[in-house]
């Protein structure tokens, strides 16, 4: 059973922008088929993205992964 006080204090709430990104990622992950690394390399080789953009996207992906892991940890931390 989740800790009611923790939830009442907003303990599991993410900023709405981050929550939106997580939801969009989950939708994308469910619909994507193929090799993600190969798709990124195709974008880079075709010039649709450049190395600087790739670096930015990778940094954003790491931040999103950290946020998702933190959220998962917070949710599991207060389950009795």
VEXFI-442718 format. One record per atom (N, C-alpha, C): residue number from 1; x, y, z. Coordinates in nm, 4 decimals. Layout:
N
<num: NUM, east: X, north: Y, up: Z>
...
***
This chain:
80
<num: 1, east: 0.0851, north: -0.1180, up: 0.0000>
<num: 1, east: 0.0000, north: 0.0000, up: 0.0000>
<num: 1, east: 0.0895, north: 0.1241, up: 0.0000>
<num: 2, east: 0.0685, north: 0.2180, up: -0.0900>
<num: 2, east: 0.1503, north: 0.3387, up: -0.0955>
<num: 2, east: 0.1313, north: 0.4246, up: 0.0290>
<num: 3, east: 0.2326, north: 0.4990, up: 0.0617>
<num: 3, east: 0.2307, north: 0.5884, up: 0.1765>
<num: 3, east: 0.1438, north: 0.7092, up: 0.1443>
<num: 4, east: 0.0313, north: 0.7249, up: 0.2142>
<num: 4, east: -0.0650, north: 0.8312, up: 0.1850>
<num: 4, east: -0.0074, north: 0.9697, up: 0.2113>
<num: 5, east: 0.0699, north: 0.9844, up: 0.3164>
<num: 5, east: 0.1299, north: 1.1145, up: 0.3476>
<num: 5, east: 0.2279, north: 1.1559, up: 0.2387>
<num: 6, east: 0.3074, north: 1.0625, up: 0.1946>
<num: 6, east: 0.4032, north: 1.0884, up: 0.0869>
<num: 6, east: 0.3310, north: 1.1394, up: -0.0382>
<num: 7, east: 0.2243, north: 1.0730, up: -0.0768>
<num: 7, east: 0.1476, north: 1.1142, up: -0.1948>
<num: 7, east: 0.0759, north: 1.2469, up: -0.1717>
<num: 8, east: 0.0247, north: 1.2688, up: -0.0527>
<num: 8, east: -0.0454, north: 1.3941, up: -0.0227>
<num: 8, east: 0.0489, north: 1.5132, up: -0.0308>
<num: 9, east: 0.1757, north: 1.4912, up: -0.0013>
<num: 9, east: 0.2746, north: 1.5978, up: -0.0062>
<num: 9, east: 0.3313, north: 1.6148, up: -0.1473>
<num: 10, east: 0.2770, north: 1.5399, up: -0.2422>
<num: 10, east: 0.3253, north: 1.5514, up: -0.3798>
<num: 10, east: 0.4565, north: 1.4802, up: -0.4025>
<num: 11, east: 0.4853, north: 1.3827, up: -0.3214>
<num: 11, east: 0.6129, north: 1.3127, up: -0.3285>
<num: 11, east: 0.6386, north: 1.2397, up: -0.4577>
<num: 12, east: 0.5362, north: 1.2006, up: -0.5272>
<num: 12, east: 0.5586, north: 1.1269, up: -0.6506>
<num: 12, east: 0.5339, north: 1.2133, up: -0.7742>
<num: 13, east: 0.5152, north: 1.3430, up: -0.7547>
<num: 13, east: 0.4834, north: 1.4301, up: -0.8674>
<num: 13, east: 0.6107, north: 1.4784, up: -0.9365>
<num: 14, east: 0.6104, north: 1.4706, up: -1.0682>
<num: 14, east: 0.7159, north: 1.5281, up: -1.1498>
<num: 14, east: 0.6632, north: 1.6579, up: -1.2087>
<num: 15, east: 0.7527, north: 1.7499, up: -1.2404>
<num: 15, east: 0.7041, north: 1.8686, up: -1.3120>
<num: 15, east: 0.6303, north: 1.8236, up: -1.4379>
<num: 16, east: 0.5255, north: 1.8948, up: -1.4733>
<num: 16, east: 0.4392, north: 1.8507, up: -1.5845>
<num: 16, east: 0.5158, north: 1.8354, up: -1.7147>
<num: 17, east: 0.6137, north: 1.9209, up: -1.7400>
<num: 17, east: 0.6911, north: 1.9085, up: -1.8635>
<num: 17, east: 0.7664, north: 1.7753, up: -1.8674>
<num: 18, east: 0.8269, north: 1.7369, up: -1.7565>
<num: 18, east: 0.8995, north: 1.6106, up: -1.7507>
<num: 18, east: 0.8026, north: 1.4941, up: -1.7640>
<num: 19, east: 0.6873, north: 1.5034, up: -1.6996>
<num: 19, east: 0.5883, north: 1.3964, up: -1.7107>
<num: 19, east: 0.5404, north: 1.3818, up: -1.8541>
<num: 20, east: 0.5209, north: 1.4936, up: -1.9230>
<num: 20, east: 0.4811, north: 1.4886, up: -2.0641>
<num: 20, east: 0.5870, north: 1.4199, up: -2.1486>
<num: 21, east: 0.7151, north: 1.4504, up: -2.1228>
<num: 21, east: 0.8237, north: 1.3859, up: -2.1973>
<num: 21, east: 0.8241, north: 1.2354, up: -2.1731>
<num: 22, east: 0.8029, north: 1.1966, up: -2.0491>
<num: 22, east: 0.8007, north: 1.0544, up: -2.0163>
<num: 22, east: 0.6850, north: 0.9855, up: -2.0884>
<num: 23, east: 0.5682, north: 1.0480, up: -2.0883>
<num: 23, east: 0.4528, north: 0.9901, up: -2.1576>
<num: 23, east: 0.4777, north: 0.9784, up: -2.3073>
<num: 24, east: 0.5369, north: 1.0816, up: -2.3664>
<num: 24, east: 0.5673, north: 1.0778, up: -2.5095>
<num: 24, east: 0.6679, north: 0.9673, up: -2.5398>
<num: 25, east: 0.7678, north: 0.9536, up: -2.4543>
<num: 25, east: 0.8665, north: 0.8484, up: -2.4741>
<num: 25, east: 0.8005, north: 0.7103, up: -2.4675>
<num: 26, east: 0.7143, north: 0.6904, up: -2.3713>
<num: 26, east: 0.6477, north: 0.5605, up: -2.3580>
<num: 26, east: 0.5641, north: 0.5283, up: -2.4814>
<num: 27, east: 0.4944, north: 0.6294, up: -2.5343>
<num: 27, east: 0.4161, north: 0.6082, up: -2.6563>
<num: 27, east: 0.5074, north: 0.5750, up: -2.7735>
<num: 28, east: 0.6166, north: 0.6479, up: -2.7846>
<num: 28, east: 0.7121, north: 0.6221, up: -2.8924>
<num: 28, east: 0.7689, north: 0.4807, up: -2.8810>
<num: 29, east: 0.8092, north: 0.4426, up: -2.7607>
<num: 29, east: 0.8697, north: 0.3105, up: -2.7394>
<num: 29, east: 0.7741, north: 0.1985, up: -2.7792>
<num: 30, east: 0.6456, north: 0.2173, up: -2.7504>
<num: 30, east: 0.5470, north: 0.1144, up: -2.7845>
<num: 30, east: 0.5278, north: 0.1017, up: -2.9350>
<num: 31, east: 0.5447, north: 0.2122, up: -3.0080>
<num: 31, east: 0.5175, north: 0.2088, up: -3.1517>
<num: 31, east: 0.6428, north: 0.1870, up: -3.2364>
<num: 32, east: 0.7614, north: 0.1987, up: -3.1784>
<num: 32, east: 0.8850, north: 0.1884, up: -3.2557>
<num: 32, east: 0.9230, north: 0.0436, up: -3.2783>
<num: 33, east: 0.9605, north: 0.0133, up: -3.4006>
<num: 33, east: 1.0167, north: -0.1182, up: -3.4293>
<num: 33, east: 1.1420, north: -0.0946, up: -3.5135>
<num: 34, east: 1.2431, north: -0.1715, up: -3.4882>
<num: 34, east: 1.3686, north: -0.1544, up: -3.5602>
<num: 34, east: 1.4845, north: -0.1407, up: -3.4638>
<num: 35, east: 1.5994, north: -0.1084, up: -3.5206>
<num: 35, east: 1.7218, north: -0.0944, up: -3.4433>
<num: 35, east: 1.7444, north: 0.0538, up: -3.4150>
<num: 36, east: 1.7293, north: 0.0977, up: -3.2908>
<num: 36, east: 1.7413, north: 0.2404, up: -3.2592>
<num: 36, east: 1.8774, north: 0.2992, up: -3.2958>
<num: 37, east: 1.9843, north: 0.2266, up: -3.2682>
<num: 37, east: 2.1175, north: 0.2784, up: -3.3002>
<num: 37, east: 2.1337, north: 0.2978, up: -3.4506>
<num: 38, east: 2.0835, north: 0.2035, up: -3.5282>
<num: 38, east: 2.0931, north: 0.2142, up: -3.6737>
<num: 38, east: 2.0093, north: 0.3310, up: -3.7251>
<num: 39, east: 1.8935, north: 0.3523, up: -3.6671>
<num: 39, east: 1.8089, north: 0.4654, up: -3.7082>
<num: 39, east: 1.8793, north: 0.5982, up: -3.6822>
<num: 40, east: 1.9442, north: 0.6097, up: -3.5658>
<num: 40, east: 2.0172, north: 0.7323, up: -3.5334>
<num: 40, east: 2.1331, north: 0.7513, up: -3.6298>
<num: 41, east: 2.2063, north: 0.6448, up: -3.6596>
<num: 41, east: 2.3176, north: 0.6550, up: -3.7539>
<num: 41, east: 2.2685, north: 0.6965, up: -3.8923>
<num: 42, east: 2.1536, north: 0.6456, up: -3.9337>
<num: 42, east: 2.0955, north: 0.6851, up: -4.0629>
<num: 42, east: 2.0641, north: 0.8343, up: -4.0643>
<num: 43, east: 2.0074, north: 0.8846, up: -3.9552>
<num: 43, east: 1.9775, north: 1.0280, up: -3.9458>
<num: 43, east: 2.1048, north: 1.1112, up: -3.9532>
<num: 44, east: 2.2077, north: 1.0663, up: -3.8860>
<num: 44, east: 2.3353, north: 1.1377, up: -3.8842>
<num: 44, east: 2.4011, north: 1.1350, up: -4.0220>
<num: 45, east: 2.4054, north: 1.0182, up: -4.0837>
<num: 45, east: 2.4695, north: 1.0034, up: -4.2145>
<num: 45, east: 2.3944, north: 1.0758, up: -4.3253>
<num: 46, east: 2.2631, north: 1.0854, up: -4.3116>
<num: 46, east: 2.1830, north: 1.1520, up: -4.4146>
<num: 46, east: 2.1851, north: 1.3034, up: -4.3997>
<num: 47, east: 2.2376, north: 1.3530, up: -4.2882>
<num: 47, east: 2.2419, north: 1.4966, up: -4.2646>
<num: 47, east: 2.1145, north: 1.5529, up: -4.2034>
<num: 48, east: 2.0204, north: 1.4666, up: -4.1698>
<num: 48, east: 1.8961, north: 1.5149, up: -4.1075>
<num: 48, east: 1.9221, north: 1.5674, up: -3.9668>
<num: 49, east: 2.0273, north: 1.5161, up: -3.9011>
<num: 49, east: 2.0756, north: 1.5733, up: -3.7757>
<num: 49, east: 2.2272, north: 1.5835, up: -3.7872>
<num: 50, east: 2.2865, north: 1.6734, up: -3.7074>
<num: 50, east: 2.4326, north: 1.6825, up: -3.7056>
<num: 50, east: 2.4845, north: 1.6310, up: -3.5714>
<num: 51, east: 2.6177, north: 1.6263, up: -3.5587>
<num: 51, east: 2.6775, north: 1.5697, up: -3.4376>
<num: 51, east: 2.6391, north: 1.6489, up: -3.3132>
<num: 52, east: 2.6310, north: 1.7806, up: -3.3254>
<num: 52, east: 2.5930, north: 1.8629, up: -3.2106>
<num: 52, east: 2.4509, north: 1.8298, up: -3.1644>
<num: 53, east: 2.3595, north: 1.8136, up: -3.2595>
<num: 53, east: 2.2221, north: 1.7765, up: -3.2236>
<num: 53, east: 2.2189, north: 1.6391, up: -3.1585>
<num: 54, east: 2.2951, north: 1.5456, up: -3.2145>
<num: 54, east: 2.3007, north: 1.4113, up: -3.1568>
<num: 54, east: 2.3495, north: 1.4174, up: -3.0126>
<num: 55, east: 2.4523, north: 1.4960, up: -2.9882>
<num: 55, east: 2.5040, north: 1.5099, up: -2.8517>
<num: 55, east: 2.3973, north: 1.5661, up: -2.7583>
<num: 56, east: 2.3233, north: 1.6669, up: -2.8058>
<num: 56, east: 2.2156, north: 1.7255, up: -2.7247>
<num: 56, east: 2.1070, north: 1.6218, up: -2.6950>
<num: 57, east: 2.0683, north: 1.5463, up: -2.7972>
<num: 57, east: 1.9635, north: 1.4454, up: -2.7797>
<num: 57, east: 2.0085, north: 1.3371, up: -2.6821>
<num: 58, east: 2.1358, north: 1.2988, up: -2.6914>
<num: 58, east: 2.1862, north: 1.1970, up: -2.5994>
<num: 58, east: 2.1862, north: 1.2479, up: -2.4557>
<num: 59, east: 2.2216, north: 1.3744, up: -2.4378>
<num: 59, east: 2.2194, north: 1.4334, up: -2.3040>
<num: 59, east: 2.0765, north: 1.4388, up: -2.2506>
<num: 60, east: 1.9821, north: 1.4781, up: -2.3347>
<num: 60, east: 1.8417, north: 1.4836, up: -2.2928>
<num: 60, east: 1.7914, north: 1.3433, up: -2.2586>
<num: 61, east: 1.8321, north: 1.2446, up: -2.3375>
<num: 61, east: 1.7896, north: 1.1070, up: -2.3116>
<num: 61, east: 1.8426, north: 1.0583, up: -2.1769>
<num: 62, east: 1.9659, north: 1.0947, up: -2.1446>
<num: 62, east: 2.0218, north: 1.0546, up: -2.0150>
<num: 62, east: 1.9461, north: 1.1212, up: -1.9009>
<num: 63, east: 1.9099, north: 1.2479, up: -1.9185>
<num: 63, east: 1.8340, north: 1.3180, up: -1.8151>
<num: 63, east: 1.6970, north: 1.2539, up: -1.7966>
<num: 64, east: 1.6336, north: 1.2177, up: -1.9069>
<num: 64, east: 1.5031, north: 1.1527, up: -1.9000>
<num: 64, east: 1.5142, north: 1.0169, up: -1.8322>
<num: 65, east: 1.6185, north: 0.9428, up: -1.8664>
<num: 65, east: 1.6386, north: 0.8123, up: -1.8039>
<num: 65, east: 1.6593, north: 0.8268, up: -1.6534>
<num: 66, east: 1.7369, north: 0.9253, up: -1.6134>
<num: 66, east: 1.7593, north: 0.9503, up: -1.4711>
<num: 66, east: 1.6279, north: 0.9845, up: -1.4009>
<num: 67, east: 1.5475, north: 1.0702, up: -1.4645>
<num: 67, east: 1.4189, north: 1.1087, up: -1.4050>
<num: 67, east: 1.3264, north: 0.9879, up: -1.3923>
<num: 68, east: 1.3244, north: 0.9035, up: -1.4946>
<num: 68, east: 1.2388, north: 0.7845, up: -1.4895>
<num: 68, east: 1.2866, north: 0.6886, up: -1.3805>
<num: 69, east: 1.4172, north: 0.6726, up: -1.3677>
<num: 69, east: 1.4704, north: 0.5845, up: -1.2631>
<num: 69, east: 1.4409, north: 0.6412, up: -1.1248>
<num: 70, east: 1.4549, north: 0.7723, up: -1.1092>
<num: 70, east: 1.4244, north: 0.8354, up: -0.9805>
<num: 70, east: 1.2774, north: 0.8194, up: -0.9455>
<num: 71, east: 1.1912, north: 0.8363, up: -1.0423>
<num: 71, east: 1.0472, north: 0.8212, up: -1.0187>
<num: 71, east: 1.0146, north: 0.6775, up: -0.9793>
<num: 72, east: 1.0748, north: 0.5831, up: -1.0481>
<num: 72, east: 1.0521, north: 0.4420, up: -1.0163>
<num: 72, east: 1.1003, north: 0.4119, up: -0.8752>
<num: 73, east: 1.2163, north: 0.4674, up: -0.8383>
<num: 73, east: 1.2704, north: 0.4464, up: -0.7041>
<num: 73, east: 1.1790, north: 0.5063, up: -0.5995>
<num: 74, east: 1.1312, north: 0.6296, up: -0.6252>
<num: 74, east: 1.0399, north: 0.6935, up: -0.5284>
<num: 74, east: 0.9117, north: 0.6125, up: -0.5119>
<num: 75, east: 0.8577, north: 0.5614, up: -0.6203>
<num: 75, east: 0.7339, north: 0.4830, up: -0.6115>
<num: 75, east: 0.7550, north: 0.3538, up: -0.5348>
<num: 76, east: 0.8684, north: 0.2901, up: -0.5525>
<num: 76, east: 0.8959, north: 0.1644, up: -0.4838>
<num: 76, east: 0.9383, north: 0.1857, up: -0.3397>
<num: 77, east: 0.9962, north: 0.2994, up: -0.3117>
<num: 77, east: 1.0475, north: 0.3299, up: -0.1794>
<num: 77, east: 0.9380, north: 0.3352, up: -0.0733>
<num: 78, east: 0.8208, north: 0.3781, up: -0.1123>
<num: 78, east: 0.7152, north: 0.4016, up: -0.0143>
<num: 78, east: 0.6018, north: 0.2998, up: -0.0241>
<num: 79, east: 0.6303, north: 0.1867, up: -0.0822>
<num: 79, east: 0.5319, north: 0.0793, up: -0.0868>
<num: 79, east: 0.5546, north: -0.0076, up: 0.0355>
<num: 80, east: 0.4494, north: -0.0317, up: 0.1084>
<num: 80, east: 0.4617, north: -0.1122, up: 0.2311>
<num: 80, east: 0.4290, north: -0.2558, up: 0.2032>
***
